[in-house]
Amino acid sequence: MTEATYSFEAHGETIDGRGYRLMGDGGDPVQSLQDEDFAFGTTGAHVCKVAGISHHQHEIQSDEFAPGRRLQLVLDPKNPYDPNAIEIRTASGIMMAGFVPREIAVQVASRMRVDGPWQAMCLWEWRTDTRGRIGLQVLMAPGFALSERGAA
């Protein structure tokens, strides 16, 4: 991983992105910051944006959701909207950022039911001056030892 920053204008405000980009063996990024989802072939690992984050604006301001921080994935089979729902929570499990997107949750939930818990880490955040953190991108992986790093 390598630290990176990125800014752009949208709807009259500046949105700043910062965090970590995954790098391949040749030193090139393995995915674009604009990718909605990125899957790592045979490993089953995924990079995705957190869904439903707008419902958790207060919680996601916590430094526990900063890039490089370990996160917890929690199956939510009683979710009334999606039986494959997976909550994305802080490592302590106390605060929730949102969900794994539905299209990815179908695959990941079935693997979690068979293989057990996955590891997760915040890779990227989007922020504005007025609203603070407004979006997150996470790395989720089965059975890997992800190491926690300080915020970028």
C-alpha positions as a Markdown table, in Angstrom:
| # | Residue | x | y | z |
|---|---|---|---|---|
| 1 | Met | 0.0 | 0.0 | 0.0 |
| 2 | Thr | 1.0 | 3.6 | -0.6 |
| 3 | Glu | -0.4 | 6.7 | 0.9 |
| 4 | Ala | -2.2 | 9.1 | -1.6 |
| 5 | Thr | -4.5 | 12.1 | -1.7 |
| 6 | Tyr | -7.0 | 13.3 | -4.3 |
| 7 | Ser | -9.3 | 16.3 | -4.6 |
| 8 | Phe | -12.1 | 17.3 | -6.9 |
| 9 | Glu | -15.0 | 19.7 | -7.1 |
| 10 | Ala | -18.6 | 18.5 | -7.0 |
| 11 | His | -21.8 | 20.4 | -6.4 |
| 12 | Gly | -19.9 | 23.6 | -5.5 |
| 13 | Glu | -17.7 | 22.2 | -2.8 |
| 14 | Thr | -14.2 | 20.6 | -2.7 |
| 15 | Ile | -14.1 | 16.9 | -1.9 |
| 16 | Asp | -10.8 | 15.7 | -0.6 |
| 17 | Gly | -9.9 | 12.0 | -0.6 |
| 18 | Arg | -7.0 | 10.5 | 1.3 |
| 19 | Gly | -5.9 | 7.1 | 2.3 |
| 20 | Tyr | -4.1 | 4.1 | 0.8 |
| 21 | Arg | -3.9 | 2.6 | -2.6 |
| 22 | Leu | -3.1 | -1.0 | -3.2 |
| 23 | Met | 0.0 | -1.5 | -5.3 |
| 24 | Gly | 1.0 | -4.4 | -7.5 |
| 25 | Asp | 4.4 | -6.1 | -7.6 |
| 26 | Gly | 5.6 | -3.6 | -10.3 |
| 27 | Gly | 4.7 | -0.6 | -8.1 |
| 28 | Asp | 1.6 | 0.3 | -10.1 |
| 29 | Pro | -1.9 | 0.8 | -8.5 |
| 30 | Val | -4.0 | -2.3 | -8.8 |
| 31 | Gln | -7.3 | -0.4 | -8.9 |
| 32 | Ser | -8.5 | 3.1 | -9.7 |
| 33 | Leu | -9.9 | 5.4 | -7.1 |
| 34 | Gln | -13.0 | 5.6 | -9.3 |
| 35 | Asp | -13.7 | 1.8 | -9.3 |
| 36 | Glu | -16.9 | 1.0 | -7.5 |
| 37 | Asp | -15.7 | -2.5 | -6.6 |
| 38 | Phe | -12.6 | -4.4 | -7.3 |
| 39 | Ala | -12.2 | -8.2 | -6.7 |
| 40 | Phe | -8.9 | -10.0 | -6.4 |
| 41 | Gly | -9.4 | -13.1 | -8.5 |
| 42 | Thr | -8.8 | -16.3 | -6.7 |
| 43 | Thr | -8.4 | -14.8 | -3.2 |
| 44 | Gly | -11.9 | -13.5 | -3.1 |
| 45 | Ala | -10.8 | -10.2 | -1.5 |
| 46 | His | -12.8 | -7.1 | -2.4 |
| 47 | Val | -12.3 | -3.3 | -2.3 |
| 48 | Cys | -15.7 | -1.4 | -2.2 |
| 49 | Lys | -17.3 | 1.8 | -1.1 |
| 50 | Val | -19.5 | 1.6 | 2.0 |
| 51 | Ala | -23.2 | 1.6 | 1.2 |
| 52 | Gly | -25.8 | 3.4 | 3.4 |
| 53 | Ile | -23.1 | 5.7 | 4.9 |
| 54 | Ser | -25.4 | 8.7 | 4.8 |
| 55 | His | -27.5 | 7.2 | 7.6 |
| 56 | His | -24.4 | 7.1 | 9.9 |
| 57 | Gln | -22.9 | 10.5 | 9.4 |
| 58 | His | -22.3 | 11.1 | 13.1 |
| 59 | Glu | -20.6 | 7.7 | 13.6 |
| 60 | Ile | -18.3 | 7.9 | 10.6 |
| 61 | Gln | -16.6 | 11.0 | 12.0 |
| 62 | Ser | -14.8 | 8.9 | 14.5 |
| 63 | Asp | -11.1 | 8.3 | 14.0 |
| 64 | Glu | -11.9 | 4.6 | 14.3 |
| 65 | Phe | -13.0 | 4.8 | 10.6 |
| 66 | Ala | -9.8 | 6.6 | 9.4 |
| 67 | Pro | -7.8 | 5.0 | 6.6 |
| 68 | Gly | -5.6 | 2.2 | 7.8 |
| 69 | Arg | -7.8 | 1.3 | 10.7 |
| 70 | Arg | -9.1 | -2.3 | 11.1 |
| 71 | Leu | -12.8 | -2.8 | 10.8 |
| 72 | Gln | -15.3 | -5.5 | 11.6 |
| 73 | Leu | -17.7 | -7.2 | 9.2 |
| 74 | Val | -20.9 | -8.5 | 10.9 |
| 75 | Leu | -23.4 | -10.7 | 9.1 |
| 76 | Asp | -27.0 | -9.4 | 9.6 |
| 77 | Pro | -29.2 | -12.3 | 8.4 |
| 78 | Lys | -32.3 | -10.7 | 10.1 |
| 79 | Asn | -32.0 | -7.5 | 8.0 |
| 80 | Pro | -35.5 | -6.9 | 6.6 |
| 81 | Tyr | -34.1 | -5.6 | 3.3 |
| 82 | Asp | -31.4 | -8.1 | 2.6 |
| 83 | Pro | -30.7 | -11.5 | 4.2 |
| 84 | Asn | -27.1 | -11.3 | 3.0 |
| 85 | Ala | -26.5 | -7.9 | 4.6 |
| 86 | Ile | -23.1 | -7.3 | 6.1 |
| 87 | Glu | -22.6 | -4.4 | 8.5 |
| 88 | Ile | -19.3 | -2.6 | 8.5 |
| 89 | Arg | -18.3 | -1.6 | 12.0 |
| 90 | Thr | -15.4 | -0.3 | 14.0 |
| 91 | Ala | -12.9 | -2.9 | 15.3 |
| 92 | Ser | -14.7 | -2.7 | 18.7 |
| 93 | Gly | -18.1 | -3.3 | 17.0 |
| 94 | Ile | -19.6 | -0.3 | 18.7 |
| 95 | Met | -20.1 | 2.1 | 15.8 |
| 96 | Met | -21.4 | 1.3 | 12.3 |
| 97 | Ala | -20.5 | 3.0 | 9.1 |
| 98 | Gly | -22.9 | 1.2 | 6.8 |
| 99 | Phe | -23.0 | -2.0 | 4.7 |
| 100 | Val | -21.1 | -4.0 | 2.1 |
| 101 | Pro | -22.9 | -3.2 | -1.1 |
| 102 | Arg | -25.7 | -5.7 | -1.9 |
| 103 | Glu | -24.1 | -6.9 | -5.1 |
| 104 | Ile | -20.9 | -7.9 | -3.3 |
| 105 | Ala | -22.6 | -9.0 | 0.0 |
| 106 | Val | -24.2 | -12.0 | -1.7 |
| 107 | Gln | -20.8 | -13.4 | -2.5 |
| 108 | Val | -19.0 | -12.4 | 0.7 |
| 109 | Ala | -21.8 | -13.5 | 3.0 |
| 110 | Ser | -21.9 | -17.0 | 1.6 |
| 111 | Arg | -18.1 | -17.2 | 2.0 |
| 112 | Met | -18.2 | -15.9 | 5.5 |
| 113 | Arg | -20.8 | -18.5 | 6.4 |
| 114 | Val | -18.5 | -21.3 | 5.2 |
| 115 | Asp | -15.0 | -19.9 | 5.9 |
| 116 | Gly | -15.7 | -17.8 | 9.0 |
| 117 | Pro | -15.0 | -14.1 | 9.7 |
| 118 | Trp | -13.2 | -11.9 | 7.2 |
| 119 | Gln | -10.7 | -9.2 | 7.9 |
| 120 | Ala | -11.5 | -5.6 | 6.9 |
| 121 | Met | -9.6 | -2.3 | 6.8 |
| 122 | Cys | -10.5 | 1.2 | 5.8 |
| 123 | Leu | -8.5 | 2.1 | 2.7 |
| 124 | Trp | -9.9 | 5.5 | 1.7 |
| 125 | Glu | -12.0 | 8.4 | 2.9 |
| 126 | Trp | -13.7 | 11.3 | 1.2 |
| 127 | Arg | -14.2 | 14.6 | 3.2 |
| 128 | Thr | -15.5 | 18.1 | 2.8 |
| 129 | Asp | -14.7 | 21.1 | 4.9 |
| 130 | Thr | -18.3 | 21.5 | 6.0 |
| 131 | Arg | -19.5 | 17.9 | 6.5 |
| 132 | Gly | -16.3 | 16.1 | 7.5 |
| 133 | Arg | -16.0 | 12.5 | 6.4 |
| 134 | Ile | -18.7 | 11.7 | 3.8 |
| 135 | Gly | -17.5 | 8.4 | 2.3 |
| 136 | Leu | -15.3 | 5.3 | 2.9 |
| 137 | Gln | -13.7 | 2.6 | 0.8 |
| 138 | Val | -12.8 | -0.7 | 2.5 |
| 139 | Leu | -10.7 | -3.7 | 1.8 |
| 140 | Met | -12.2 | -7.0 | 2.8 |
| 141 | Ala | -10.3 | -10.3 | 2.7 |
| 142 | Pro | -10.9 | -13.9 | 3.9 |
| 143 | Gly | -8.3 | -15.2 | 6.3 |
| 144 | Phe | -5.5 | -12.6 | 5.7 |
| 145 | Ala | -3.7 | -10.9 | 8.5 |
| 146 | Leu | -4.3 | -7.2 | 7.8 |
| 147 | Ser | -2.1 | -5.0 | 9.9 |
| 148 | Glu | -3.5 | -1.8 | 11.2 |
| 149 | Arg | -1.8 | 1.5 | 10.3 |
| 150 | Gly | -2.3 | 5.0 | 11.5 |
| 151 | Ala | -4.4 | 7.5 | 9.6 |
| 152 | Ala | -3.0 | 8.8 | 6.4 |
